[in-house]
Amino acid sequence: MPSYWDDWLDRLEEAAKTIGRLSACEGHSFRIVQEVLSDSPVRWQLTLDDGTLQVTRDPVGTPDLVLTAEADAAERMASGRMSAPEAYLNGSLRVSGHLERLIPAVEVVARLQQALSEALERQKSVL
């Protein structure tokens, strides 16, 4: 796994731990696997289980959704230079699985993304 993704996943895992339980996400559960395609493909899993968030490097079980991007697009999304909807619309991000399971929880996904972004920003300010 390239060093960039090692460092980024370390920060993402730590950010997920600092978030704790998201009351706005209680009652919602889903599993999303994210893949970055490169010479050394990278996969990780984001799991929301009744408001509790967990990020793991080794996906387990059957995900509700799989997000796949080439390394350059994934780096732009990870750094905030491109949003996931923008990447999807321009073909840089492929989505497979059961999107219909997340549609009712679209506000929850947005809150989850915001919470992760804020946690990652707090980590940057500490470094």
C-alpha positions, -999 to +999 in steps of 0.1 A: +000+000+000+015+034-009+026+056+020+000+083+010-029+059+017-012+044+048-011+079+063-045+089+051-062+057+064-044+062+098-060+096+100-094+084+088-094+055+114-085+080+142-111+105+130-138+078+131-128+069+167-130+106+178-165+109+164-179+083+187-216+078+184-236+101+160-270+106+175-283+118+141-273+085+126-290+062+152-313+037+136-292+035+105-268+008+095-248+002+064-214-010+051-195+008+023-163-006+008-141+019-009-115+009-035-086+028-050-072+013-081-035+017-087-004-005-090-011-015-053-049-014-049-062-002-016-095-012+000-111-001+032-145-004+048-167+023+064-194+007+087-222+026+103-240+005+129-269+022+146-250+055+149-215+041+156-189+046+129-160+023+123-133+024+096-113-008+089-086-016+063-097-051+056-134-053+044-155-081+058-189-093+050-211-081+021-211-043+016-242-024+007-222-003-016-188-004-033-171+029-044-143+025-069-119+052-082-086+054-099-058+067-077-056+103-090-094+108-086-093+092-051-065+115-040-085+146-053-115+134-033-094+126-002-078+160-003-112+178-008-103+191-043-132+171-058-164+160-042-178+124-046-209+136-065-186+155-089-164+124-093-194+103-100-209+127-126-176+129-145-171+091-144-141+091-120-160+073-093-179+041-100-207+029-077-220-006-074-242-025-050-275-015-034-276+023-037-314+021-029-305+011+006-287+044+011-312+067-006-334+069+025-303+077+046-289+104+023-291+130+050-273+106+074-246+100+048-241+138+044-239+142+082-214+113+084-193+129+057-193+162+075-184+147+108-154+128+092-143+160+074-144+180+106-125+153+125-098+152+098-095+190+098-090+189+136-062+164+132-045+186+106-046+216+130-029+195+157-001+182+133 
